[in-house]
Amino acid sequence: MQRVPMTPEGYRLLREELTHIREVARPQVVQDIEEARAHGDLSENSEYDDAKHRQGLIEGRFMEVKSKLAAAEVIDISKIEASDRVIFGVTVEIEDVDTEVISSYRIVGSDEADIKKGLISVTSPIARALIGKEEGDEVEVNTPGGKRTLVINEVAYK
């Protein structure tokens, strides 16, 4: 099984989701199915069909989260000696050479990525270009919008 990098926060959120599915979502959908069955004829019962459909989605998500947790390789950067090198889990401040726009991103696992929160996937073009580089390095990145040249201003192990 291929290991998937994940921050401790990402791992915790997946564990919480698994617990929620097991303790809240599953029992609720079972109750919904029982209520729908009590209404009679199942062949024309849209409530029953809907509840069974939701049950399938919940079970699918349960298995997916379980699989992700089993494959997780939790990387806690607080236990790694800080340096100027970009690695998984760090927050990187970069500046676009052409536009002079400064951005800050934390490099996280694929499931944790949320660009609105400044979290980019380790598999994204920007993260792949930054990994292994150091503060002050200039990096060329092929993005969907074209080539960009970025300068690494700061690497923070937060």
BAMARPA-519435 format. One record per residue (C-alpha): residue number from 1; chain; z, y negated, x negated. Coordinates in steps of 0.1 Angstrom, whole numbers. Layout:
N
[r NUM; A; [Z; Y; X]]
...
end
This chain:
158
[r 1; A; [0; 0; 0]]
[r 2; A; [-10; -34; -14]]
[r 3; A; [19; -58; -18]]
[r 4; A; [17; -92; -1]]
[r 5; A; [35; -122; -16]]
[r 6; A; [59; -139; 7]]
[r 7; A; [86; -166; 3]]
[r 8; A; [121; -157; 14]]
[r 9; A; [117; -181; 43]]
[r 10; A; [85; -164; 55]]
[r 11; A; [102; -130; 52]]
[r 12; A; [132; -143; 72]]
[r 13; A; [109; -157; 100]]
[r 14; A; [91; -123; 103]]
[r 15; A; [124; -105; 105]]
[r 16; A; [135; -129; 133]]
[r 17; A; [103; -123; 151]]
[r 18; A; [107; -85; 149]]
[r 19; A; [142; -88; 162]]
[r 20; A; [130; -111; 191]]
[r 21; A; [103; -86; 200]]
[r 22; A; [127; -57; 199]]
[r 23; A; [156; -73; 217]]
[r 24; A; [139; -98; 241]]
[r 25; A; [102; -94; 246]]
[r 26; A; [101; -56; 249]]
[r 27; A; [130; -53; 275]]
[r 28; A; [115; -82; 295]]
[r 29; A; [80; -66; 298]]
[r 30; A; [96; -33; 308]]
[r 31; A; [115; -51; 335]]
[r 32; A; [83; -69; 346]]
[r 33; A; [65; -35; 348]]
[r 34; A; [93; -20; 369]]
[r 35; A; [92; -50; 393]]
[r 36; A; [55; -48; 396]]
[r 37; A; [57; -10; 404]]
[r 38; A; [81; -18; 432]]
[r 39; A; [54; -38; 449]]
[r 40; A; [35; -7; 458]]
[r 41; A; [-2; 2; 452]]
[r 42; A; [-8; -1; 414]]
[r 43; A; [-46; -1; 417]]
[r 44; A; [-47; -36; 432]]
[r 45; A; [-16; -50; 416]]
[r 46; A; [-25; -78; 393]]
[r 47; A; [12; -83; 383]]
[r 48; A; [13; -47; 370]]
[r 49; A; [-20; -51; 352]]
[r 50; A; [-8; -83; 336]]
[r 51; A; [26; -68; 325]]
[r 52; A; [8; -37; 310]]
[r 53; A; [-16; -60; 291]]
[r 54; A; [13; -81; 278]]
[r 55; A; [31; -48; 268]]
[r 56; A; [1; -38; 247]]
[r 57; A; [0; -72; 230]]
[r 58; A; [37; -71; 223]]
[r 59; A; [35; -35; 209]]
[r 60; A; [5; -45; 187]]
[r 61; A; [23; -75; 173]]
[r 62; A; [54; -54; 167]]
[r 63; A; [35; -30; 146]]
[r 64; A; [17; -58; 128]]
[r 65; A; [50; -75; 119]]
[r 66; A; [66; -42; 108]]
[r 67; A; [36; -35; 86]]
[r 68; A; [37; -70; 70]]
[r 69; A; [74; -67; 63]]
[r 70; A; [69; -33; 47]]
[r 71; A; [42; -47; 24]]
[r 72; A; [60; -79; 16]]
[r 73; A; [68; -88; -20]]
[r 74; A; [94; -115; -16]]
[r 75; A; [92; -140; -44]]
[r 76; A; [122; -163; -47]]
[r 77; A; [113; -191; -71]]
[r 78; A; [149; -203; -72]]
[r 79; A; [155; -172; -95]]
[r 80; A; [126; -181; -118]]
[r 81; A; [130; -205; -147]]
[r 82; A; [112; -238; -138]]
[r 83; A; [83; -249; -159]]
[r 84; A; [52; -271; -155]]
[r 85; A; [31; -241; -146]]
[r 86; A; [18; -236; -110]]
[r 87; A; [29; -203; -96]]
[r 88; A; [34; -188; -61]]
[r 89; A; [61; -207; -42]]
[r 90; A; [60; -240; -60]]
[r 91; A; [53; -274; -45]]
[r 92; A; [24; -291; -62]]
[r 93; A; [15; -328; -61]]
[r 94; A; [-22; -333; -67]]
[r 95; A; [-45; -363; -68]]
[r 96; A; [-82; -362; -59]]
[r 97; A; [-100; -379; -88]]
[r 98; A; [-128; -394; -66]]
[r 99; A; [-107; -407; -37]]
[r 100; A; [-74; -412; -55]]
[r 101; A; [-57; -395; -25]]
[r 102; A; [-24; -379; -34]]
[r 103; A; [-14; -347; -16]]
[r 104; A; [15; -323; -18]]
[r 105; A; [13; -286; -10]]
[r 106; A; [36; -256; -13]]
[r 107; A; [18; -224; -22]]
[r 108; A; [29; -197; 2]]
[r 109; A; [18; -163; 16]]
[r 110; A; [-11; -161; 40]]
[r 111; A; [10; -156; 71]]
[r 112; A; [32; -187; 62]]
[r 113; A; [3; -212; 57]]
[r 114; A; [4; -243; 79]]
[r 115; A; [-16; -272; 65]]
[r 116; A; [1; -296; 89]]
[r 117; A; [34; -288; 71]]
[r 118; A; [19; -289; 37]]
[r 119; A; [19; -251; 33]]
[r 120; A; [-13; -236; 18]]
[r 121; A; [-21; -199; 14]]
[r 122; A; [-21; -184; -20]]
[r 123; A; [-56; -172; -12]]
[r 124; A; [-70; -206; -3]]
[r 125; A; [-96; -221; -27]]
[r 126; A; [-72; -249; -38]]
[r 127; A; [-43; -226; -45]]
[r 128; A; [-64; -201; -64]]
[r 129; A; [-77; -230; -86]]
[r 130; A; [-42; -243; -92]]
[r 131; A; [-24; -210; -100]]
[r 132; A; [-17; -208; -137]]
[r 133; A; [-25; -245; -145]]
[r 134; A; [1; -270; -156]]
[r 135; A; [11; -306; -149]]
[r 136; A; [-16; -330; -162]]
[r 137; A; [-44; -304; -159]]
[r 138; A; [-76; -313; -142]]
[r 139; A; [-90; -287; -119]]
[r 140; A; [-123; -283; -102]]
[r 141; A; [-122; -267; -67]]
[r 142; A; [-150; -254; -46]]
[r 143; A; [-141; -263; -10]]
[r 144; A; [-161; -261; 22]]
[r 145; A; [-167; -298; 19]]
[r 146; A; [-180; -295; -17]]
[r 147; A; [-167; -297; -52]]
[r 148; A; [-135; -316; -57]]
[r 149; A; [-118; -326; -90]]
[r 150; A; [-80; -326; -88]]
[r 151; A; [-53; -336; -112]]
[r 152; A; [-19; -319; -111]]
[r 153; A; [7; -347; -111]]
[r 154; A; [38; -327; -105]]
[r 155; A; [50; -291; -102]]
[r 156; A; [83; -287; -83]]
[r 157; A; [103; -255; -81]]
[r 158; A; [120; -263; -48]]
end
